[in-house]
Amino acid sequence: MKTIVSVSIGSSDRDHEVEVTFLGEPFRIRRVGTDGDMRKARDILAALDGTVDAIGLGGLDVYLYSRDQRYTLRDGQRMMDCVKTTPVVDGSGLKNTLERETIRYLLQDGRIPLKGRKVLMVCAMDRFGMAEALEEAGARVVYGDLIFTLGVDKPLKSLDELADHANRLLPEVARLPISMIYPVGRAQARIESDELTRPYYEEAEILAGDFHFIRRRMPDSLPGKVVLTNTVTTKDLEGLRRRGVAWLITTTPEFQGRSFGTNVLEAVLLAILGKRWEEVRPEDYLDLIHRLDLKPRIVELNPSAAPPNEERPSGVPDTHLEETHG
């Protein structure tokens, strides 16, 4: 049995462990949260090194991207440097492949139209592949990177504009403590809706991007919205249902009641490939995604909450709480 451990600086309340089988091989997958304690996370990583098959880094990114540049976050690099032997990933290597495939799947599936829809992508610098795929699908995307990470009321309206700001800001942002730009530890449990972000939530039809960014400023009511994100717990799902969200899509499939983060899935794929991270190409991930038949999780939370002008595509059944796991 292969063992995968995700060490996260997020809340320990989200810890989870499952056993699943991929391509006939059993895997034990475990998440360990350290409630924002960076030193504890580094100690755990050092202790795991050489004892498990692959490690995921959760609750932070090591790399952020513009269209043609990659920037290394200082805190993320310090975490990765604790591991000398075991393959370790933050999910960024898989995002460009998996999340593009998610958009392609939605276009083929037809239940959730994308062309012409108003999308608020809370942060695109950590998932540039999803951003590009949404624009290619014809969505009208507003990028909230400056709003949700720096508190600057400046929506970005194109990938060109996003890339320009990324190239100017990311060298400095990469030096900041992760807690200044992203909720960590117990801060992930707080929801602090504010007047800066509220109009952007209200205007959007689809809320896309990292769930902690979406959740942190989430209003009490989100009637008819679609949430396109990475990973949620059962508690998160119920919170979205109460707010009137119509559809939830997670880019990773469900394992025993929840979807794990992209870092976990990338660690699993790396263990299957038996390669070091630097040796893996996007084509390797894409091949495994198809062989494993990985599909996004799609949950209809409130069938009656869909906007009245949205018509269900012909041939698609009117399902209640339908989930697609692949």
Secondary structure as a PSIPRED ss2 file (coil, helix, strand):
# PSIPRED VFORMAT (PSIPRED V4.0)

   1 M C   1.000  0.000  0.000
   2 K E   0.000  0.000  1.000
   3 T E   0.000  0.000  1.000
   4 I E   0.000  0.000  1.000
   5 V E   0.000  0.000  1.000
   6 S E   0.000  0.000  1.000
   7 V E   0.000  0.000  1.000
   8 S E   0.000  0.000  1.000
   9 I C   1.000  0.000  0.000
  10 G E   0.000  0.000  1.000
  11 S C   1.000  0.000  0.000
  12 S H   0.000  1.000  0.000
  13 D H   0.000  1.000  0.000
  14 R H   0.000  1.000  0.000
  15 D C   1.000  0.000  0.000
  16 H E   0.000  0.000  1.000
  17 E E   0.000  0.000  1.000
  18 V E   0.000  0.000  1.000
  19 E E   0.000  0.000  1.000
  20 V E   0.000  0.000  1.000
  21 T E   0.000  0.000  1.000
  22 F E   0.000  0.000  1.000
  23 L C   1.000  0.000  0.000
  24 G C   1.000  0.000  0.000
  25 E E   0.000  0.000  1.000
  26 P E   0.000  0.000  1.000
  27 F E   0.000  0.000  1.000
  28 R E   0.000  0.000  1.000
  29 I E   0.000  0.000  1.000
  30 R E   0.000  0.000  1.000
  31 R E   0.000  0.000  1.000
  32 V E   0.000  0.000  1.000
  33 G E   0.000  0.000  1.000
  34 T C   1.000  0.000  0.000
  35 D C   1.000  0.000  0.000
  36 G C   1.000  0.000  0.000
  37 D C   1.000  0.000  0.000
  38 M H   0.000  1.000  0.000
  39 R H   0.000  1.000  0.000
  40 K H   0.000  1.000  0.000
  41 A H   0.000  1.000  0.000
  42 R H   0.000  1.000  0.000
  43 D H   0.000  1.000  0.000
  44 I H   0.000  1.000  0.000
  45 L H   0.000  1.000  0.000
  46 A H   0.000  1.000  0.000
  47 A H   0.000  1.000  0.000
  48 L H   0.000  1.000  0.000
  49 D C   1.000  0.000  0.000
  50 G C   1.000  0.000  0.000
  51 T C   1.000  0.000  0.000
  52 V C   1.000  0.000  0.000
  53 D C   1.000  0.000  0.000
  54 A E   0.000  0.000  1.000
  55 I E   0.000  0.000  1.000
  56 G E   0.000  0.000  1.000
  57 L E   0.000  0.000  1.000
  58 G E   0.000  0.000  1.000
  59 G C   1.000  0.000  0.000
  60 L C   1.000  0.000  0.000
  61 D C   1.000  0.000  0.000
  62 V C   1.000  0.000  0.000
  63 Y E   0.000  0.000  1.000
  64 L E   0.000  0.000  1.000
  65 Y E   0.000  0.000  1.000
  66 S C   1.000  0.000  0.000
  67 R C   1.000  0.000  0.000
  68 D C   1.000  0.000  0.000
  69 Q C   1.000  0.000  0.000
  70 R E   0.000  0.000  1.000
  71 Y E   0.000  0.000  1.000
  72 T E   0.000  0.000  1.000
  73 L C   1.000  0.000  0.000
  74 R H   0.000  1.000  0.000
  75 D H   0.000  1.000  0.000
  76 G H   0.000  1.000  0.000
  77 Q H   0.000  1.000  0.000
  78 R H   0.000  1.000  0.000
  79 M H   0.000  1.000  0.000
  80 M H   0.000  1.000  0.000
  81 D C   1.000  0.000  0.000
  82 C C   1.000  0.000  0.000
  83 V C   1.000  0.000  0.000
  84 K C   1.000  0.000  0.000
  85 T C   1.000  0.000  0.000
  86 T C   1.000  0.000  0.000
  87 P C   1.000  0.000  0.000
  88 V E   0.000  0.000  1.000
  89 V E   0.000  0.000  1.000
  90 D C   1.000  0.000  0.000
  91 G C   1.000  0.000  0.000
  92 S H   0.000  1.000  0.000
  93 G H   0.000  1.000  0.000
  94 L H   0.000  1.000  0.000
  95 K H   0.000  1.000  0.000
  96 N H   0.000  1.000  0.000
  97 T H   0.000  1.000  0.000
  98 L H   0.000  1.000  0.000
  99 E H   0.000  1.000  0.000
 100 R H   0.000  1.000  0.000
 101 E H   0.000  1.000  0.000
 102 T H   0.000  1.000  0.000
 103 I H   0.000  1.000  0.000
 104 R H   0.000  1.000  0.000
 105 Y H   0.000  1.000  0.000
 106 L H   0.000  1.000  0.000
 107 L H   0.000  1.000  0.000
 108 Q H   0.000  1.000  0.000
 109 D H   0.000  1.000  0.000
 110 G C   1.000  0.000  0.000
 111 R C   1.000  0.000  0.000
 112 I C   1.000  0.000  0.000
 113 P C   1.000  0.000  0.000
 114 L C   1.000  0.000  0.000
 115 K C   1.000  0.000  0.000
 116 G C   1.000  0.000  0.000
 117 R C   1.000  0.000  0.000
 118 K E   0.000  0.000  1.000
 119 V E   0.000  0.000  1.000
 120 L E   0.000  0.000  1.000
 121 M E   0.000  0.000  1.000
 122 V C   1.000  0.000  0.000
 123 C C   1.000  0.000  0.000
 124 A C   1.000  0.000  0.000
 125 M C   1.000  0.000  0.000
 126 D C   1.000  0.000  0.000
 127 R C   1.000  0.000  0.000
 128 F H   0.000  1.000  0.000
 129 G H   0.000  1.000  0.000
 130 M H   0.000  1.000  0.000
 131 A H   0.000  1.000  0.000
 132 E H   0.000  1.000  0.000
 133 A H   0.000  1.000  0.000
 134 L H   0.000  1.000  0.000
 135 E H   0.000  1.000  0.000
 136 E H   0.000  1.000  0.000
 137 A C   1.000  0.000  0.000
 138 G C   1.000  0.000  0.000
 139 A C   1.000  0.000  0.000
 140 R E   0.000  0.000  1.000
 141 V E   0.000  0.000  1.000
 142 V E   0.000  0.000  1.000
 143 Y E   0.000  0.000  1.000
 144 G C   1.000  0.000  0.000
 145 D H   0.000  1.000  0.000
 146 L H   0.000  1.000  0.000
 147 I H   0.000  1.000  0.000
 148 F H   0.000  1.000  0.000
 149 T H   0.000  1.000  0.000
 150 L H   0.000  1.000  0.000
 151 G C   1.000  0.000  0.000
 152 V C   1.000  0.000  0.000
 153 D C   1.000  0.000  0.000
 154 K C   1.000  0.000  0.000
 155 P C   1.000  0.000  0.000
 156 L E   0.000  0.000  1.000
 157 K C   1.000  0.000  0.000
 158 S C   1.000  0.000  0.000
 159 L H   0.000  1.000  0.000
 160 D H   0.000  1.000  0.000
 161 E H   0.000  1.000  0.000
 162 L H   0.000  1.000  0.000
 163 A H   0.000  1.000  0.000
 164 D H   0.000  1.000  0.000
 165 H H   0.000  1.000  0.000
 166 A H   0.000  1.000  0.000
 167 N H   0.000  1.000  0.000
 168 R H   0.000  1.000  0.000
 169 L H   0.000  1.000  0.000
 170 L H   0.000  1.000  0.000
 171 P H   0.000  1.000  0.000
 172 E H   0.000  1.000  0.000
 173 V H   0.000  1.000  0.000
 174 A C   1.000  0.000  0.000
 175 R C   1.000  0.000  0.000
 176 L C   1.000  0.000  0.000
 177 P C   1.000  0.000  0.000
 178 I H   0.000  1.000  0.000
 179 S H   0.000  1.000  0.000
 180 M H   0.000  1.000  0.000
 181 I C   1.000  0.000  0.000
 182 Y C   1.000  0.000  0.000
 183 P C   1.000  0.000  0.000
 184 V C   1.000  0.000  0.000
 185 G E   0.000  0.000  1.000
 186 R H   0.000  1.000  0.000
 187 A H   0.000  1.000  0.000
 188 Q H   0.000  1.000  0.000
 189 A H   0.000  1.000  0.000
 190 R C   1.000  0.000  0.000
 191 I C   1.000  0.000  0.000
 192 E C   1.000  0.000  0.000
 193 S C   1.000  0.000  0.000
 194 D C   1.000  0.000  0.000
 195 E C   1.000  0.000  0.000
 196 L C   1.000  0.000  0.000
 197 T C   1.000  0.000  0.000
 198 R H   0.000  1.000  0.000
 199 P H   0.000  1.000  0.000
 200 Y H   0.000  1.000  0.000
 201 Y H   0.000  1.000  0.000
 202 E H   0.000  1.000  0.000
 203 E H   0.000  1.000  0.000
 204 A C   1.000  0.000  0.000
 205 E C   1.000  0.000  0.000
 206 I E   0.000  0.000  1.000
 207 L E   0.000  0.000  1.000
 208 A E   0.000  0.000  1.000
 209 G C   1.000  0.000  0.000
 210 D C   1.000  0.000  0.000
 211 F H   0.000  1.000  0.000
 212 H H   0.000  1.000  0.000
 213 F H   0.000  1.000  0.000
 214 I H   0.000  1.000  0.000
 215 R H   0.000  1.000  0.000
 216 R H   0.000  1.000  0.000
 217 R C   1.000  0.000  0.000
 218 M C   1.000  0.000  0.000
 219 P C   1.000  0.000  0.000
 220 D C   1.000  0.000  0.000
 221 S C   1.000  0.000  0.000
 222 L C   1.000  0.000  0.000
 223 P C   1.000  0.000  0.000
 224 G C   1.000  0.000  0.000
 225 K C   1.000  0.000  0.000
 226 V E   0.000  0.000  1.000
 227 V E   0.000  0.000  1.000
 228 L E   0.000  0.000  1.000
 229 T E   0.000  0.000  1.000
 230 N C   1.000  0.000  0.000
 231 T C   1.000  0.000  0.000
 232 V C   1.000  0.000  0.000
 233 T C   1.000  0.000  0.000
 234 T H   0.000  1.000  0.000
 235 K H   0.000  1.000  0.000
 236 D H   0.000  1.000  0.000
 237 L H   0.000  1.000  0.000
 238 E H   0.000  1.000  0.000
 239 G H   0.000  1.000  0.000
 240 L H   0.000  1.000  0.000
 241 R H   0.000  1.000  0.000
 242 R H   0.000  1.000  0.000
 243 R C   1.000  0.000  0.000
 244 G C   1.000  0.000  0.000
 245 V C   1.000  0.000  0.000
 246 A C   1.000  0.000  0.000
 247 W E   0.000  0.000  1.000
 248 L E   0.000  0.000  1.000
 249 I E   0.000  0.000  1.000
 250 T E   0.000  0.000  1.000
 251 T C   1.000  0.000  0.000
 252 T C   1.000  0.000  0.000
 253 P C   1.000  0.000  0.000
 254 E E   0.000  0.000  1.000
 255 F E   0.000  0.000  1.000
 256 Q C   1.000  0.000  0.000
 257 G C   1.000  0.000  0.000
 258 R E   0.000  0.000  1.000
 259 S E   0.000  0.000  1.000
 260 F C   1.000  0.000  0.000
 261 G C   1.000  0.000  0.000
 262 T H   0.000  1.000  0.000
 263 N H   0.000  1.000  0.000
 264 V H   0.000  1.000  0.000
 265 L H   0.000  1.000  0.000
 266 E H   0.000  1.000  0.000
 267 A H   0.000  1.000  0.000
 268 V H   0.000  1.000  0.000
 269 L H   0.000  1.000  0.000
 270 L H   0.000  1.000  0.000
 271 A H   0.000  1.000  0.000
 272 I H   0.000  1.000  0.000
 273 L H   0.000  1.000  0.000
 274 G C   1.000  0.000  0.000
 275 K C   1.000  0.000  0.000
 276 R C   1.000  0.000  0.000
 277 W H   0.000  1.000  0.000
 278 E H   0.000  1.000  0.000
 279 E H   0.000  1.000  0.000
 280 V C   1.000  0.000  0.000
 281 R C   1.000  0.000  0.000
 282 P H   0.000  1.000  0.000
 283 E H   0.000  1.000  0.000
 284 D H   0.000  1.000  0.000
 285 Y H   0.000  1.000  0.000
 286 L H   0.000  1.000  0.000
 287 D H   0.000  1.000  0.000
 288 L H   0.000  1.000  0.000
 289 I H   0.000  1.000  0.000
 290 H H   0.000  1.000  0.000
 291 R H   0.000  1.000  0.000
 292 L C   1.000  0.000  0.000
 293 D C   1.000  0.000  0.000
 294 L C   1.000  0.000  0.000
 295 K C   1.000  0.000  0.000
 296 P C   1.000  0.000  0.000
 297 R E   0.000  0.000  1.000
 298 I E   0.000  0.000  1.000
 299 V E   0.000  0.000  1.000
 300 E E   0.000  0.000  1.000
 301 L C   1.000  0.000  0.000
 302 N C   1.000  0.000  0.000
 303 P H   0.000  1.000  0.000
 304 S H   0.000  1.000  0.000
 305 A H   0.000  1.000  0.000
 306 A C   1.000  0.000  0.000
 307 P C   1.000  0.000  0.000
 308 P C   1.000  0.000  0.000
 309 N C   1.000  0.000  0.000
 310 E C   1.000  0.000  0.000
 311 E C   1.000  0.000  0.000
 312 R C   1.000  0.000  0.000
 313 P C   1.000  0.000  0.000
 314 S C   1.000  0.000  0.000
 315 G C   1.000  0.000  0.000
 316 V C   1.000  0.000  0.000
 317 P C   1.000  0.000  0.000
 318 D C   1.000  0.000  0.000
 319 T C   1.000  0.000  0.000
 320 H C   1.000  0.000  0.000
 321 L C   1.000  0.000  0.000
 322 E C   1.000  0.000  0.000
 323 E E   0.000  0.000  1.000
 324 T E   0.000  0.000  1.000
 325 H C   1.000  0.000  0.000
 326 G C   1.000  0.000  0.000
